[in-house]
């Protein structure tokens, strides 16, 4: 697992998953209901 990075400021949350340009990761946004913070999750795919 990689280190968590927190971003502050005016952020947007897009709940639609997106492939990265290399095609080996999927990125998607999420909202943590406990803290109401927006999060970006990156999933590394292994084929």
Beta strands, then each sheet from edge to edge (+ up, - down):
strand 1: 18-19
strand 2: 25-32
strand 3: 37-44
sheet 1: 1+ 2- 3+
end
